[in-house]
């Protein structure tokens, strides 16, 4: 907290993060910038060095870094209570909107006109993911080694079909081992009391996070337990933002599990793009649809709640147990090296996602061929869907060249698709 500002009351904190939660459109970069403006520039509740150290720490963690940064700000100002308020309000408005849209989608998504609207959204999502690829690659690929890591990650996923966790862990290990040296400007060691509090917080939040999962597995085996296990596993592997894990999640829930069709997965991503809050709220849509598929509305609501719980509770665990050690951790070169390698691998992961989405949205037939360990998707060029292809080109032009707002691109793409269907 800076000397220039008085600490906020709980009411001030609640009002501010309720506002942030309702305005946090545009992905993590926009959300982090919004918090910087409201928390540092306007209110001066925390200092710039503390904010940047916390941001670096959150980028080391799996999960939504913007939401974790919000939890840290609340913790910094009002302890655990403040962290719960800030993190909860950061996610809650978007979660309510995504759930509402999921209910509408399940009820009306198969009507021809509604289906046409979502077809336009699916085509626009291709451009959105390509934009994410360009943005991340500019930040991550600053050396020949980074390019090699990115290409290896893409080849491992697209050509060899290696598991996503293997790609991320291999990149982290490589970056960790390749980086040497002592800590830069090492911070003073944390007092023993801080370590004790941290271990206690970790134990409490592990129970809060995983006790419901254990109850599901033991008492209600079936789809809800499967959703809980899947998203708890996903929560500890979501390095590099939501786009990094979407390829694995999409292919797993569509191809391996059969919970959703590919068009439904693309529609869910489009819905999450248009709402405030973390993009990983797409997990809520997936949980709802996966459970609704086998048990109707009631099970769908439970599936959505389980997906949200398993996705976001770990962020409170990581921040409440790790926040006292942020200064020391952010000065450790090997951790920074691991993060840099993961970030480079994420470029390859997003490239795989972009190509996989594009092939399956733009072509009606995308057979897969195997050549020993290699697997390759070769689309039937005669099955090209012309309208989605034109909409994808329009969306790419509007986003990358004209810099339209994301919501405007999605709405326009949906309307073009609907008009083409009517005509």
N, C-alpha and C positions, 0 to 999 in steps of 0.2 A: 504494500500500500504506500502511496507517495505521501510526502508531508504536505502537499498542496491541497489535499482533499480529506474531508471527514469520512470515516467509514460509513457505508450505507446501512440503513436499518434493514431488517428482514423484509419489510413492506417495499422499500425501495428496490431491493434485489429482486423480489417477486415481480413487481411491475416491469422492471427492465427486461428480465428474461422472458416474461410473457410476451413482451413486444418483440424481442429477438426471435422467439419461437414462431411467431406469426409472420415475420418478415424474412426468414432465413431461406430464401429461394436461391437457386443458382449454384449449388454444390459447395464443397468445403472451402474453396478459395474465397468465394463471395461471403460465406458465413463467417470465416475467420476475420475478413476485412470488416464486416458489420460489427462484430464484437469489439474489434480494435477501436472503431470509431465511437461506439456507444460507451464502452467501459474505460478506455484510456483517454481518447481525445476529448470527449464531452464531460466525463465524470472523474477521471483520474483516480480510479479506485485501486488500480495496481500499476506498478512501474513497468516501463518498456523492457528493461533487462529481464525481469521476472516473467513477463508475458512471453518473451522470445524463448527463454529457457524451457518454460512449460510447453510451448508449441513444439520445440525440438523433441522433448520427451514424449509427447503425444504421437508424434510421427514415428517414433520407435515402436509404438504399441500396435497390436492388431485392433481392428475396430474403427469406428468413425472418429477421426481425430478432432473434428470441430466440436462434436458432442463432448468428447473427453476434455477438451480445453474449457468448455462451459462448466463442466463438473469441477475442474481445477479452480476456476475463478470463484465459484460459489464456495468451495472448500477454503480457499485462501482468505475469503472475507468473513465467513461464518461457520467454518468447520464442516462436519458431516451434514448438518442440517442445511447449510447453504449449498453444499454440493448436490444434495438431493433435489432442492428447489430448482437450481440452475439447470442441472442435467435433465430433470423431469420436464420442465417447461420448454426446454430446447426441442424435445422429441414429441411431446404430447399433441400440439396442434397438428403437425403433419400426420401423426398416427391416426388421429380422429378423421382427418380428410381421406387418408388412404383407405381406412376401413369403410367409410361411407361410399367411396368410389368402388371398392371391391363388392359391396352389397349391390350397388346399381349394376355393376358389370355382370355379376352372377345372374341377376334377374333379367337383364335386357341385352346382354352382350351378343346374343345369337340372332337378333333381329337384323335383316339385311342392311338397313341404313346404319345402324349402330356398328355392325361389322365393317362396313365401308369406312366409317370414321376411324375405327381403330386400325384398319389397314393403312391409312395415311400416317397415323402415328408410328406404326411399325417401320415404315419407310424412312421417316424422319429420324428415328432412333439410330439408324445406320450412320447418319451424318453426325449425330450427337456423340456417338462413340468414337468416330474418327477424329472429331474435334478434341475429345479427351486424350486420344493417342498423341496428337500433335502437341498438346499442352504439356503432357507428362514427359514426352521425349525431349522437348526443349530444356526441361529442368534436369532430366536424369542423364542424358547421353552427352557427356562432356569429355569423353576419352575413348580411345580405341577399345580398351577393355570393357567399357560400359556397352558399346555397340555389340561386342562379341557376346556378352552376357544376355543382352536383349534378344539377339538372334538365336542363341542356344535355347532360351526359354520358349520362344515361338516354335522352334523346330521340335522341342520336346513335347509340347502340347499338341500342335497341329499335325505333325508327321508321325510322332512316336506314341502319342496318346498317353504320355506319362501323367501320373496323378499330380494335381495342382500342388498339394502340400510338399511333394518331393521337389518340385521346381523351386518353391520359395525357400525351403530349408537348405537346399544345395547352394542357392545364391547367398543366403545368409552365412553359411559356413565358409564359402569361398571368400566373401568380403571380410569376414572376421579374421581368417588366417592370413590374408594378404596384407592386413593392416597391422603395423607395429607401432612401437613408441610408448612412452609414458604419458600419463594424463596431462593435458594442457591446463596449466594453472590449477592444480588440484585443489578442490575445496576442502574445508575442514571436515573431518569425519563426523557423521551424525552421532549424537549422544545415545547411550544404551537405551534410554527411555523411549527415544523415537523408534528404535528397532523393535522394542517390545510392543509399542502401539501399532506399528506397521504389521507385525505378525498377527496380532489380535484382530486387526481389521481384515487381513487376508483370510483368516479362519472364518470369521463371521460372514463375510461376503461370499466365500466359497459355499458355505451352507445355504445362504439365501439363494444363490444362483442354482445350485445343483440338487438341493433337497426336493424341489418340485419335479425335477427330471427323474430322480430315483423313485418317487411316488408313482409317476406315470408308468415307468418301466415295470414296476412290481404290481401295480393295481389296475392299470388300464393299458395292457399291451395292445398294440395295433397302430393305426395311423397316427394318433396323437403322440404316442411314445416315439414313433419314427420321426415325426416332425421335431420333437424336442431333442433327440439325439443328433439329428442332422444339423440343426441350427446351433447347438452348443459346440459342435465340432467346427462349424463355420466361424464361430465367434473368435476362436483363437488362431485362425488362419487368414483373417481378412487384413493382410498387410497391404499398404499402398492404396487404400481407398476401395470403394465399392466396385468400381469397374474391374479391378484386379481379380476379384473373386467371382464376378458375374458369369464368366465363361464356364468355370467349373460348375457353379451352381446351376446354370441354365442347362448344360449338357447332362448333368446328373439328374435333375428333376424331370427333364424332358425325355432323355434317351434311356437312362438306367432305371429310374423309378417309375416313369410314366404318370407322375402326379399332374403335370400340365402339358398341353401341347405347346409347340414353339410359338405359334401366334399368341397364345395366352401369356407366355413368358415375355414376349416383346410388348404386349399391351400393358403388362404390369410394370415394366421398366418405364414406359411412356407415362403411366399414371404417376409413378414416383417422381419423375422429372418435373411434373407440373405442380407439385405440392411443396410446402415448406418443410424444412427438416432434412435429415441425412438421406441420401439416395438409397442407402441400405434399408430404408423402410420398404423397399420392394420385397423384402423378406416377409413382411406382414401380409402382402397380397398373395405370395406363394403359399404361406401357411394357411391362409383362409381358403384358397382354391383347392389345395391338396386335401384338406379336411372336408370341405363342402362336397367334393367329388364323391365321397363315400358315406357321408352322414348328414347332408343337408345343412340348413342354416345354423342350427345350434352347434354342431360339431365344427362348422366353419368359423364361428366366432371364437371357439376355444382354440382352434388351430392358429388363428391370427394372434390371440393373446400369448400363446406359447412361443410363437416365433419372435414376437416383440420382447418377451421376457428373456429368452435365451440369447438374443442378439445384443441387448443393451445393458443388462445387469452386469456383465463382465467389465464394462467401462467404469462403473463405480468401484468394482473390485480393484482394477488396475490403478486408479487415481488415489483412492483412499489408502491403499497399502504402499504405493510408490511415491506419492507426492513429497514426503519428507526427504527423499533422496534425489530429487530432480537435479539439483546443482551438481552433485557428484557424477551421476549417470551421464549427463550431457557433456561432461569433460572427458569421457572415455573414448579414445580413438578407435578401439576395436569395435565398439558398438556402432560408432558412426560409419565405420567401414562396412559393417554388416548391413546397415540401413541403406547405404549408397548402392550396394550390390542388389539388395531387394528392390530398390526403386528402379534400377536398370532392368531387372527381370520383369518388373511390372509392365514395362513398355512392350515386351514380347507377349505378355499375357493379354494385354489390351489389343494388340495386333491380332492375336488369335481370335479374340472375341469379335473384333470388327469383321474379319473375314468370314467367320462362321455365321454370324448374324446376316451379313450381306448375301451370302450364298443361299441361305434358306428363306430369306424374305423375297429375293429378286427372282428366284427360279423355283418352278413347281416341282422339278425332279432333280435331286442332288444325290446320285448314287455314290457309295463309298467303295473304293477299291483298295485291296491290300496287296503289298509286295514284300513278303517276308515280314520284318518288323515295321515296315513303313505303311501308313494308312493315308489315303488321299481322297478328298472330296472332289469329284469332277462333274460339274453341273451339265445338264443337257441344255445346250444353247437354244434349242427350239422351244424350251419351256420357259423362256424369259417372260416375266410379268411386266408388261410395258408401263402401265400406270404407276405402280410402285417404283419402278426404275426412274421414271421422270420426276416423281416426287422426291426421291432420294437426291437426285441431282439438284433440284430446286432447294432442298433443305441445306445441302452442303454449300451452295452459293450464298444463301441467305445468312447462314451462320458464319462461314469462314471469310467471305468477301464483304458482305454488307453489314455483318455484326448485328443482326436482328436479335432482339430479346428471345430467349429460349421459348417462352410461352407463346409468343407470336408465331414462331416457326411451327410449333406443334399444332396450334389451332388452325393455321393456314393450310398445313399439310392435310389435316383431317378434313377440312372443308373441300379441298381440291379432290380428295378421294371420294367423298360423298357426292359431289357434283358429277364426277365421272360415272359413278354407279347409277345415278338418276338418269343421266343422258344415255 
